Structure formats: structure tokens, C-alpha cells
Amino acid sequence: MIEYSTGMTTSPDAIRHLWTHKTQDHPWLADEALVIDRAEGVWVWTEAGKKLLDGFAGLAVVNVGHGRREIAEAIGEQTVRLAYYPTTRQFSNRPAAELAAKLATLTPGDLEYTMFAVSGSEANERAMQMARHYWLARGKANKHKVISLEGGYHGATMGTFAICGLPHMTAAYADLQPSGFAKVKPPYPFRDRGRGTDAELVERRAGELRQAIEREGPDTVSAVIMEPVISSGGFVMPPIGWLKAVRKICDDLEVLLIADEVITGFGRTGRWFAVEHDGVVPDIMSVAKGITSGYIPLSAAIARRKLADAFPDDATQENVHPNTYAAHPVACAAGLANLKIMEKDNLVANAEAMGARLLDGLQRAVGKNRLIGEVRGRGLMVCAELVAPDGSGPLDPEEVAKLDRKAWDRGAIVYARGQVVRLAPPLCITREEVDQLVDIVAASIEELAAEV
Ligand SMILES: Cc1ncc(COP(=O)(O)O)c(C=O)c1O
């Protein structure tokens, strides 16, 4: 056990040297009240000693839960054995090779070739670069555009901002981005179903995607990228059937499908990967977060065999350029230890069961509250969408944001932003902990309803 009882705390002056992105999600607290000191399972403790249920697993990252010594030991052992060596210039290392082989068995279909990177943003950069090199190798040099979804988020690099569907995040960089990348609407049943069915909504949106690719010219479109659940855009959960329709359009028009499973991968939605709900195999899948549960940064773009086959083994010209830390041996050792825990503790099945309990519990507790438009979930991605009490539309985001404080005061960290309060706790959460989270969120919503 590491001893933290030094009596020292982080000084406000020191915190000021951390670059902050100024979102002020906790305006009622001084920065020093938000120094997180330690964590175990689904619980975190601030330096000031407040214990909180981590209802968002950090940033939907810590899938196996906090404080897993097995991962720390794997990191320690690998650091002493080989802390770093590049995987450029034909070098490799055992943890990287073993993790790539393990991913080939876990991912659906023939997604069998992994290029590692460090962050989710980079995984998506690599995915788009793989797609581009694939078309170059196939002699289709015009295919370069990447079509994405309104509301979609794929990272904070210039390339991923070009496919970002959240305009407020990218406006500052408009002049630095490639132009001409179309964005299409996802099927958002709560907002757009109207009097029709989910299947009709999927058909309508699929038609719009097909038209967008045709308008751009299929011979200029390299890939379509999308999250199976649109996470930053508000936990939008397209009906099952959507990805199948997208897969068909991509096949018909000879466009690659990239599934961004940075958040949804590794059990989060109650399947190893969220595309499995639809029985779809994308051409490339990008993953991060849950691959190591955040114990150390690692991400990957995983490609189907046909992409790898476009580059013969005796080719000498580089295709996608890896970065310095690609396939970092320590990060890959952490990934292997993390996946071992996921399997040993049956965390994918637990995510499915506990996700159903969380969804059901919230639906029963607040489903009929006048502020709740919809409670929805897929595995351990669950949210409540809030509406104005007179039914005139979404609830004012400033009101929604008050739920962060109400939950904090009751002992949980949740993520209230825009129109939704989002929950994505560690996948190791127990029934009792789910029930605690439901009680806290329900009481917070009820208190808000009494005020609005
Ligand atoms: C779906 C999705 N893709 C990509 C990213 C970017 O990952 P990172 O922040 O590790 O670069 C995120 C981050 O939250 C994400 O949710």
C-alpha cells in the first residue's frame, strides 16, 4: 500500500501552472477542491478527503476500475525489462506483438492488423491515413474525403477536427482544415423519430448519407467515419440497424467504413465492441481509452485483412508513418494485463447486466419526471435527456449543468452537459453501487425539478 499521509496538499499556486481549458464544470468549487488524490474500484477521493462514486469512469476510460495492482505490476516489470524501443525501422517488441494478436481474436471478423498510437485522436488520424494509403495502393488517388456525422467527435488534432461534427469546437481552426468534408445527420430517435418508426428514421438518414457520398462523388470519398454511439454529441444512440445500412452504402459505393470505438470499445456497451450489436465489421476500427483502462496512454487503428493485403510483405516504401511511441512496450504490457482482468472478471457481461440495471433503475425513478424526455442506454453508457417542463423543447443547458453539483453534493461524479446527464461508470460496478448511483441521480433530478 502506498502511503499518502505526508500531510502535504497541492497548492492553488501550483495548480495555476496547469493549462486549463476553462470549461468551469464545477464553478462552485475552488480548483484545489478538485485535486483527485487516489481511487479504488468505482470510488475516487479528492485530496481534501471527499469520497465520490466515479459515475463517468474518468472520461469513460477506466473500464476495469481504479487501483488494479495487476496492471501496475505489468507496467513495473515491463519498464525494467524494456521501457522503450521504437517500432519503426522494422523493430518490434513482444508485448506489442502479443497485444496485436490478442486484438485480432477479440475484434469482429477479419479486423486483424493493428497499428498502435497514443491517443484516440491519433488512432483516428492513423485510420484516415490507412484508408488514404489503401486507395493509393489500389490506384484510386482521388479518394481522399472522409464523411462524418453531425454531433460526432473524433479527437482534438487538426485532422480529426476536419471530421468533427461539433462546430463550436472547431470554428477557431476553420482556415487550417481541409475543406469539402461533408457531415450528415445521425438517426437521433428522441429528437427526429416524430410519428414514424425507428426503421423509417434509419432509412431516411441512410438515404441522406448515400446522397451525400453521391454528391461528393464516390470516386473522391475515401471513408465514412462514425461512432456507434455518438458520445460527446450527447449519448445519441442510433437504432440497431443503422450501422448495417451504413455498411451497405459503403459497400455499394466502394467507400471504407471506419468505426470510432474509442469510447464504446472494450465492453462499454455490453459487447466487446459496439459494432457487434449490429453484426457489422467495419474496415478499420479505432480504439483507445478501455484498451488500457487509462493506466497508461495507448490507442490503435485496427484494419481488415484486405487493407493489409494492399501492401505486399516485400514492399519497401513506407505507408502510414508511425510516431515515436507507436507500440510502446510498457503501454502494450498494460493493455495485456488490462484485457486479462476484463476476461477474468467477466466485465463485458457485467457491463451488460449492470447497464440494464442502471437504465431500468433510472427509468423507474425518474422516467415520468416532467423534466425527463427520455432515459436511454446501451450497456454502461446511460443518459437522461432533459426537457423544459412546458414541453417546449430542450431544458436550458445552464439548468442541466446544475446536476453536476447536485450529484457531487450527494457523493457522485456525473457528466451533465448540453441536454443530457451522462453516466459511464467503470465496468466493475456492483449492483449495490449501481443502486447508489441511481438514488443519487434521481434525487438530483427531483431537486432540480422542484426548482425549475
Ligand atoms: C469517440 C471518440 N473518439 C476520439 C476521441 C479522442 O480521444 P483522445 O482524447 O484520447 O485523443 C474521443 C475522446 O473522448 C472520443 O470520445
The ligand as an ORCA input file, in Angstrom:
! r2SCAN-3c Opt
* xyz 0 1
  C     -15.393      8.808    -29.803
  C     -14.092      9.475    -29.505
  N     -13.132      9.490    -30.431
  C     -11.945     10.074    -30.212
  C     -11.662     10.702    -29.021
  C     -10.346     11.353    -28.802
  O      -9.560     10.603    -27.940
  P      -8.326     11.291    -27.197
  O      -8.896     12.331    -26.286
  O      -7.663     10.160    -26.472
  O      -7.451     11.875    -28.245
  C     -12.642     10.709    -28.017
  C     -12.376     11.348    -26.718
  O     -13.176     11.444    -25.846
  C     -13.885     10.090    -28.269
  O     -14.860     10.097    -27.363
*
